[in-house]
Amino acid sequence: MRGLNRYFQIEAHETTWKRELMAGLTSFFTSAYIMLVNPLILQDTGMPLSAGVLATIAATIIGCLMMALWANAPIIVIPGMGLNAFFTYTIVQSLGLSWQQALAVVVVSGVIFLLASMSSFGSKILSAVPVSLKHGITAGIGLMLTFIGLQKGHIIQPDSVNYVALGSFTSPVTLATLIGLAVTFMLFVRNIKGSLLIGIGFTSVLTLGLAGKGDLADKAVDLKAYGQVLGAADFSVMQIPFWIAVFSMTMIVLFENMGLLSGMLPDKEKFPKAYRVVAVSTIVSGFFGTSPTIASAESTSGISEGGRTGIPPLVTAVLFLLSALALPVIGLIPGNAVAPVLIIIGALMMMSVKDIPFNDFSEYLPAFLIVVCIPLTSSIADGLAFGFIAYPLTKVAIGQWRKCSPLLYAIAGLFVLNFVASAVFVH
């Protein structure tokens, strides 16, 4: 135990094993939904569902272990919501690549990401991106998570006139979500340890009691199916859509992880190692057969419980491994059970807006565009593009063009070219 105390620097972080283990449990139950949600999204590419489940679990375990043992940071690494949709609906269904080629896109993007994170270029990118945009990325993703949570909880629903409308309060799922949100919120604001974990359990039991098991089905793990995706990346790179996908994917993983880590890490000195861990885990994701893993926003739940070391991701890795043996039990967790947690996490991430200088419109407007365009376009890449293009334009307009580094102008230009190329080659 002394060796583990020294390795994870328990005393230096002014924490305890009990607090760190509780943070790990909370992080796991907050992120466990990804085992079912991610494969269901990837299935729309033609990828076998069972293979997607195992790929998700494997990539999560490796990412969390690296974060725990290399960076000693309380960050959970799981396939990113938004990135899995980009993988499925943009790269495969819009650009026309196969899911095997999409996996190759993930690997190539991860390699570029890793090179950037390990070179001086990575630090130049970090310093070139204005602080207001970094906070805008964190807040925008938080707003997107809140939107996803509201959808999962049936609190909002699609509407043919207004696009989105209030859900039906006569629905048992909606009622269970609202009651679960109220209970989780009250526990959280009273600083009850394990509040988010308790909230998930309470909402799950309430939903099953009011709505029954519904269409939940036990998921069998088929190891043979996983052989179809493990190492199946197809590096057919001699086509323009492939490189359009690589550019967009690289921009997303670079800046989304930058924004998330900058906003979540309690100890900012751990940023370089944590950033490299996520880069390596991106490469691993492509080889293991899933969309990119990221420094997940769900990490905030464990950090809110007091997590400060690599123990929460270590606990999460172990529990994901055990979950492969008890997948039917995980399958009994209703999708709406995580809605209250996603809403609260989104609210926590939205706190980043307080660090955006509202008194300087040239700083505020580009950050604002990122915040609103990420959820409203349902695309992290497009949200980033609007903000990164608008920033140098506003600075040029007020005669402060020297405040933008040449690298920032180059990034904005690449986003413009990506829009043009997408319009020409995406049908």
SEPAMI-939552 format. One record per residue (C-alpha): x, y, z; residue number from 1. Coordinates in Angstrom, 2 decimals, m for minus. Layout:
((X Y Z) NUM)
...
This chain:
((0.00 0.00 0.00) 1)
((2.87 2.39 0.72) 2)
((4.20 1.81 m2.77) 3)
((0.82 2.65 m4.27) 4)
((0.56 5.73 m2.05) 5)
((3.90 6.94 m3.39) 6)
((3.09 6.07 m7.01) 7)
((m0.24 7.91 m7.04) 8)
((1.05 10.61 m4.64) 9)
((m1.99 10.37 m2.37) 10)
((m0.61 12.69 0.32) 11)
((0.73 15.22 m2.17) 12)
((m2.73 15.50 m3.71) 13)
((m4.31 15.89 m0.25) 14)
((m6.76 13.08 m0.92) 15)
((m7.62 9.62 0.44) 16)
((m8.12 6.15 m1.00) 17)
((m11.78 6.19 0.02) 18)
((m12.38 9.45 m1.83) 19)
((m10.48 8.27 m4.92) 20)
((m12.28 4.91 m5.04) 21)
((m15.66 6.63 m4.71) 22)
((m14.65 8.96 m7.55) 23)
((m13.73 5.92 m9.63) 24)
((m17.08 4.24 m8.97) 25)
((m18.93 7.43 m9.85) 26)
((m16.90 7.89 m13.04) 27)
((m17.60 4.32 m14.09) 28)
((m21.35 4.45 m13.58) 29)
((m21.50 7.85 m15.26) 30)
((m19.66 6.56 m18.34) 31)
((m20.93 2.94 m18.42) 32)
((m23.70 3.92 m20.86) 33)
((m21.05 4.19 m23.59) 34)
((m20.81 0.37 m23.69) 35)
((m24.26 0.26 m25.26) 36)
((m24.67 3.68 m26.87) 37)
((m21.41 3.69 m28.82) 38)
((m21.91 0.24 m30.45) 39)
((m25.50 1.14 m31.37) 40)
((m24.23 4.22 m33.23) 41)
((m21.37 2.32 m34.88) 42)
((m23.83 m0.37 m35.96) 43)
((m25.26 2.11 m38.47) 44)
((m22.00 1.79 m40.40) 45)
((m22.55 m1.95 m40.83) 46)
((m20.22 m2.86 m37.98) 47)
((m21.45 m5.88 m35.95) 48)
((m23.07 m4.77 m32.68) 49)
((m21.33 m7.34 m30.51) 50)
((m17.96 m6.40 m32.01) 51)
((m18.67 m2.75 m31.29) 52)
((m19.39 m3.55 m27.65) 53)
((m16.08 m5.37 m27.19) 54)
((m14.15 m2.72 m29.14) 55)
((m15.63 m0.01 m26.91) 56)
((m14.71 m1.89 m23.75) 57)
((m11.18 m2.72 m24.95) 58)
((m10.35 0.83 m26.07) 59)
((m11.73 2.25 m22.80) 60)
((m9.68 m0.13 m20.67) 61)
((m6.41 0.70 m22.46) 62)
((m7.11 4.46 m22.47) 63)
((m8.00 4.54 m18.78) 64)
((m4.99 2.43 m17.80) 65)
((m2.64 4.77 m19.67) 66)
((m4.25 7.81 m18.05) 67)
((m3.91 6.20 m14.60) 68)
((m0.37 4.87 m14.88) 69)
((1.24 7.41 m17.22) 70)
((m0.43 10.74 m16.42) 71)
((m1.80 9.97 m12.91) 72)
((m4.77 12.17 m13.76) 73)
((m8.45 11.67 m12.77) 74)
((m9.58 11.64 m16.41) 75)
((m11.75 8.89 m17.88) 76)
((m10.98 7.92 m21.48) 77)
((m13.95 6.58 m23.45) 78)
((m15.21 6.81 m27.07) 79)
((m16.45 10.35 m27.49) 80)
((m20.09 11.17 m27.98) 81)
((m20.21 13.36 m31.06) 82)
((m17.11 11.76 m32.49) 83)
((m18.93 8.44 m32.86) 84)
((m21.72 10.27 m34.69) 85)
((m19.13 12.02 m36.89) 86)
((m17.51 8.62 m37.58) 87)
((m20.82 7.03 m38.57) 88)
((m22.94 9.69 m40.19) 89)
((m20.29 11.95 m41.76) 90)
((m17.29 9.78 m42.62) 91)
((m19.21 6.65 m43.62) 92)
((m22.67 7.77 m44.67) 93)
((m21.85 11.24 m46.11) 94)
((m18.29 10.88 m47.40) 95)
((m18.96 7.32 m48.53) 96)
((m16.02 5.60 m46.87) 97)
((m16.36 2.08 m45.49) 98)
((m16.20 1.59 m41.74) 99)
((m12.84 m0.12 m42.27) 100)
((m11.53 3.03 m43.98) 101)
((m13.07 5.14 m41.22) 102)
((m11.02 3.17 m38.69) 103)
((m7.93 4.02 m40.74) 104)
((m8.95 7.69 m40.55) 105)
((m8.96 7.35 m36.76) 106)
((m5.46 5.82 m36.75) 107)
((m3.97 8.46 m39.09) 108)
((m5.61 11.29 m37.15) 109)
((m4.26 9.81 m33.93) 110)
((m0.73 9.66 m35.32) 111)
((m0.91 13.34 m36.36) 112)
((m2.37 14.16 m32.94) 113)
((0.46 12.31 m31.19) 114)
((3.16 14.01 m33.26) 115)
((1.62 17.40 m32.48) 116)
((1.39 16.63 m28.75) 117)
((5.01 15.46 m28.54) 118)
((6.60 18.23 m30.58) 119)
((6.98 21.94 m30.16) 120)
((4.16 22.25 m32.69) 121)
((1.76 20.96 m30.05) 122)
((2.78 23.66 m27.58) 123)
((2.57 26.24 m30.36) 124)
((m1.00 25.18 m31.11) 125)
((m1.82 25.35 m27.41) 126)
((m0.44 28.88 m27.12) 127)
((m1.91 29.97 m30.47) 128)
((m5.48 29.13 m29.51) 129)
((m6.98 32.06 m27.56) 130)
((m8.17 31.37 m24.04) 131)
((m11.68 32.55 m24.95) 132)
((m11.96 29.84 m27.62) 133)
((m10.73 27.13 m25.24) 134)
((m13.43 28.07 m22.75) 135)
((m15.95 28.24 m25.59) 136)
((m15.08 24.66 m26.59) 137)
((m15.61 23.40 m23.04) 138)
((m18.91 25.26 m22.69) 139)
((m20.14 24.22 m26.14) 140)
((m19.50 20.54 m25.47) 141)
((m21.20 20.97 m22.09) 142)
((m24.27 22.42 m23.80) 143)
((m24.22 19.51 m26.25) 144)
((m24.10 17.02 m23.36) 145)
((m27.04 18.76 m21.72) 146)
((m28.98 18.56 m24.99) 147)
((m28.16 14.83 m25.24) 148)
((m29.25 14.35 m21.63) 149)
((m32.57 16.11 m22.25) 150)
((m33.13 13.88 m25.28) 151)
((m32.18 10.68 m23.45) 152)
((m34.54 11.60 m20.64) 153)
((m37.41 12.32 m23.07) 154)
((m37.68 15.78 m21.54) 155)
((m37.47 17.18 m25.06) 156)
((m38.51 15.51 m28.30) 157)
((m38.33 16.19 m32.06) 158)
((m40.99 18.53 m33.43) 159)
((m41.94 19.01 m37.09) 160)
((m42.63 22.74 m36.62) 161)
((m40.14 23.97 m34.04) 162)
((m37.57 21.15 m34.46) 163)
((m37.58 20.56 m30.68) 164)
((m40.51 20.54 m28.26) 165)
((m41.23 19.67 m24.66) 166)
((m41.72 15.96 m24.03) 167)
((m44.92 14.42 m22.69) 168)
((m45.18 14.54 m18.90) 169)
((m47.56 11.59 m19.09) 170)
((m44.67 9.38 m20.23) 171)
((m43.35 7.16 m17.40) 172)
((m39.79 7.60 m18.71) 173)
((m40.09 11.39 m18.71) 174)
((m41.54 11.42 m15.19) 175)
((m38.82 9.08 m13.92) 176)
((m36.15 11.31 m15.46) 177)
((m37.58 14.50 m13.96) 178)
((m37.90 12.95 m10.51) 179)
((m34.41 11.46 m10.84) 180)
((m33.04 14.85 m11.91) 181)
((m34.62 16.54 m8.88) 182)
((m33.24 13.93 m6.48) 183)
((m29.78 13.95 m8.07) 184)
((m29.69 17.75 m8.04) 185)
((m30.64 17.96 m4.37) 186)
((m28.01 15.39 m3.43) 187)
((m25.38 17.16 m5.51) 188)
((m25.96 20.67 m4.18) 189)
((m25.81 19.30 m0.63) 190)
((m22.37 17.83 m1.46) 191)
((m23.48 14.28 m0.64) 192)
((m20.62 11.94 m1.53) 193)
((m21.58 9.62 m4.35) 194)
((m24.55 11.84 m5.29) 195)
((m24.23 11.22 m9.03) 196)
((m23.81 7.48 m8.52) 197)
((m26.87 7.41 m6.23) 198)
((m28.79 9.43 m8.79) 199)
((m28.10 6.92 m11.58) 200)
((m29.18 4.03 m9.37) 201)
((m32.32 5.84 m8.18) 202)
((m33.36 6.85 m11.71) 203)
((m32.73 3.32 m13.02) 204)
((m34.90 1.68 m10.35) 205)
((m37.63 4.32 m10.72) 206)
((m37.69 3.96 m14.51) 207)
((m37.88 0.16 m14.37) 208)
((m40.63 0.45 m11.77) 209)
((m42.73 2.93 m13.75) 210)
((m42.02 1.86 m17.33) 211)
((m40.88 m1.75 m16.95) 212)
((m37.98 m3.29 m18.84) 213)
((m39.35 m2.00 m22.14) 214)
((m37.21 m2.81 m25.14) 215)
((m34.07 m3.43 m23.13) 216)
((m32.44 m6.66 m24.23) 217)
((m29.63 m8.74 m22.86) 218)
((m26.54 m8.41 m25.00) 219)
((m24.44 m11.51 m25.64) 220)
((m20.73 m11.10 m26.18) 221)
((m19.53 m12.85 m29.33) 222)
((m15.74 m13.02 m29.42) 223)
((m15.81 m14.32 m33.00) 224)
((m17.59 m11.16 m34.16) 225)
((m14.88 m9.03 m32.60) 226)
((m12.36 m10.65 m34.91) 227)
((m14.07 m8.85 m37.79) 228)
((m13.12 m5.38 m36.48) 229)
((m9.87 m5.94 m34.56) 230)
((m7.09 m4.61 m36.79) 231)
((m9.53 m4.20 m39.69) 232)
((m8.50 m0.65 m40.62) 233)
((m8.28 m0.22 m44.40) 234)
((m5.59 2.30 m45.39) 235)
((m6.91 3.10 m48.87) 236)
((m5.67 6.66 m48.68) 237)
((m5.54 7.61 m52.36) 238)
((m8.84 9.48 m52.38) 239)
((m9.81 13.02 m51.44) 240)
((m12.73 12.11 m49.10) 241)
((m10.30 10.12 m46.93) 242)
((m8.09 13.15 m46.36) 243)
((m11.08 15.45 m45.81) 244)
((m12.13 13.03 m43.08) 245)
((m8.59 12.95 m41.63) 246)
((m8.42 16.74 m41.45) 247)
((m11.81 17.09 m39.77) 248)
((m11.14 14.25 m37.35) 249)
((m7.70 15.64 m36.46) 250)
((m9.09 19.11 m35.76) 251)
((m11.78 17.66 m33.53) 252)
((m9.51 15.41 m31.44) 253)
((m6.86 18.14 m31.13) 254)
((m9.12 20.94 m29.98) 255)
((m11.87 18.99 m28.22) 256)
((m9.34 17.26 m25.98) 257)
((m7.49 20.52 m25.50) 258)
((m10.66 22.23 m24.35) 259)
((m11.82 19.34 m22.18) 260)
((m8.49 18.81 m20.43) 261)
((m7.95 22.54 m19.94) 262)
((m11.37 22.82 m18.35) 263)
((m11.40 19.64 m16.26) 264)
((m7.90 18.94 m14.94) 265)
((m7.60 20.03 m11.28) 266)
((m3.80 20.11 m11.72) 267)
((m2.95 21.94 m14.97) 268)
((0.66 20.70 m14.82) 269)
((m0.63 17.26 m15.82) 270)
((m1.92 18.59 m19.14) 271)
((1.06 17.56 m21.38) 272)
((1.07 13.91 m20.26) 273)
((m2.72 13.65 m20.29) 274)
((m2.83 15.18 m23.78) 275)
((m0.33 12.60 m25.06) 276)
((m2.25 9.77 m23.42) 277)
((m5.40 10.73 m25.33) 278)
((m3.38 10.94 m28.56) 279)
((m2.05 7.40 m28.11) 280)
((m5.51 6.15 m27.11) 281)
((m6.89 7.61 m30.36) 282)
((m4.49 5.42 m32.34) 283)
((m5.38 2.41 m30.19) 284)
((m9.09 3.04 m30.82) 285)
((m8.65 2.71 m34.58) 286)
((m6.78 m0.58 m34.26) 287)
((m9.26 m1.94 m31.70) 288)
((m12.22 m1.14 m33.95) 289)
((m14.02 1.92 m32.60) 290)
((m14.34 5.67 m33.05) 291)
((m11.80 7.81 m31.14) 292)
((m11.60 7.79 m27.37) 293)
((m11.39 11.20 m25.71) 294)
((m10.85 12.78 m22.31) 295)
((m14.52 12.40 m21.53) 296)
((m16.64 15.10 m19.97) 297)
((m18.00 12.41 m17.64) 298)
((m14.66 12.70 m15.83) 299)
((m16.16 15.76 m14.16) 300)
((m18.42 13.49 m12.12) 301)
((m15.42 11.74 m10.52) 302)
((m13.54 15.00 m10.06) 303)
((m16.63 16.46 m8.38) 304)
((m16.47 13.54 m5.94) 305)
((m12.89 14.51 m5.05) 306)
((m10.85 12.51 m7.57) 307)
((m7.37 13.99 m7.98) 308)
((m5.11 11.07 m9.01) 309)
((m5.03 8.26 m11.56) 310)
((m7.04 5.97 m9.27) 311)
((m10.49 6.88 m10.74) 312)
((m9.49 5.83 m14.30) 313)
((m7.79 2.73 m12.87) 314)
((m11.01 1.75 m11.08) 315)
((m12.98 2.50 m14.23) 316)
((m10.69 0.27 m16.32) 317)
((m11.12 m2.64 m13.91) 318)
((m14.91 m2.24 m13.81) 319)
((m15.14 m2.03 m17.61) 320)
((m13.20 m5.30 m17.77) 321)
((m15.60 m6.94 m15.31) 322)
((m18.54 m5.50 m17.22) 323)
((m17.63 m7.62 m20.23) 324)
((m18.63 m10.60 m18.10) 325)
((m21.80 m8.99 m16.78) 326)
((m23.03 m7.13 m19.86) 327)
((m26.69 m8.21 m19.41) 328)
((m26.72 m6.44 m16.03) 329)
((m25.33 m3.25 m17.58) 330)
((m27.99 m3.67 m20.24) 331)
((m30.65 m3.20 m17.57) 332)
((m29.54 0.40 m16.98) 333)
((m32.10 2.47 m18.94) 334)
((m30.72 5.10 m21.28) 335)
((m32.57 7.86 m19.45) 336)
((m30.86 6.95 m16.15) 337)
((m27.74 8.90 m17.18) 338)
((m29.77 11.94 m18.30) 339)
((m29.69 13.72 m14.91) 340)
((m25.93 13.25 m14.68) 341)
((m25.33 14.49 m18.23) 342)
((m27.43 17.58 m17.51) 343)
((m25.51 18.34 m14.31) 344)
((m22.14 17.71 m16.01) 345)
((m23.20 19.99 m18.85) 346)
((m24.04 22.68 m16.31) 347)
((m20.60 22.28 m14.70) 348)
((m18.87 22.60 m18.07) 349)
((m20.96 25.65 m18.96) 350)
((m19.33 27.42 m16.03) 351)
((m16.40 28.00 m18.41) 352)
((m18.33 30.89 m19.95) 353)
((m17.52 32.99 m16.88) 354)
((m13.91 33.14 m18.08) 355)
((m14.86 34.47 m21.52) 356)
((m14.32 38.27 m21.62) 357)
((m17.84 39.56 m22.29) 358)
((m16.57 43.14 m22.30) 359)
((m14.52 42.47 m25.46) 360)
((m16.90 41.56 m28.29) 361)
((m14.03 40.48 m30.55) 362)
((m13.23 37.77 m27.99) 363)
((m16.79 37.00 m27.00) 364)
((m18.39 36.61 m30.45) 365)
((m16.13 33.75 m31.74) 366)
((m16.47 31.91 m28.41) 367)
((m20.23 32.43 m28.54) 368)
((m20.37 30.91 m32.03) 369)
((m18.56 27.80 m30.77) 370)
((m20.89 27.51 m27.78) 371)
((m24.08 27.65 m29.85) 372)
((m22.94 25.99 m33.08) 373)
((m21.64 22.77 m31.48) 374)
((m25.08 21.71 m30.15) 375)
((m27.18 23.37 m32.88) 376)
((m25.24 21.75 m35.75) 377)
((m24.78 18.51 m33.76) 378)
((m21.17 18.69 m34.90) 379)
((m18.15 19.55 m32.81) 380)
((m16.10 20.07 m35.99) 381)
((m18.53 22.61 m37.45) 382)
((m18.82 24.42 m34.14) 383)
((m15.04 24.72 m33.91) 384)
((m14.85 25.91 m37.51) 385)
((m17.25 28.82 m36.98) 386)
((m15.34 30.05 m33.94) 387)
((m11.84 29.62 m35.38) 388)
((m12.80 31.40 m38.61) 389)
((m14.64 34.22 m36.82) 390)
((m11.80 35.00 m34.38) 391)
((m9.19 36.33 m36.87) 392)
((m11.92 38.05 m38.88) 393)
((m13.07 40.06 m35.86) 394)
((m9.49 40.96 m34.96) 395)
((m8.79 42.14 m38.51) 396)
((m12.01 44.17 m38.49) 397)
((m10.92 46.18 m35.42) 398)
((m7.31 46.55 m36.52) 399)
((m5.87 44.05 m34.04) 400)
((m4.75 41.49 m36.63) 401)
((m1.29 41.27 m35.03) 402)
((m2.85 39.68 m31.94) 403)
((m3.47 36.53 m33.98) 404)
((m0.51 34.26 m34.57) 405)
((0.26 33.08 m38.13) 406)
((m0.64 29.57 m36.97) 407)
((m4.14 30.70 m35.99) 408)
((m4.63 32.25 m39.45) 409)
((m3.45 28.96 m40.97) 410)
((m5.92 26.94 m38.87) 411)
((m8.76 29.27 m39.86) 412)
((m7.76 28.91 m43.51) 413)
((m7.75 25.13 m43.22) 414)
((m11.25 25.19 m41.75) 415)
((m12.41 27.32 m44.70) 416)
((m10.80 24.90 m47.18) 417)
((m12.46 22.02 m45.37) 418)
((m15.87 23.66 m45.76) 419)
((m15.17 24.18 m49.48) 420)
((m13.89 20.64 m50.03) 421)
((m16.83 19.17 m48.12) 422)
((m19.28 21.15 m50.27) 423)
((m17.60 19.90 m53.46) 424)
((m16.94 16.27 m52.60) 425)
((m19.68 15.40 m50.09) 426)
((m22.96 14.54 m51.73) 427)
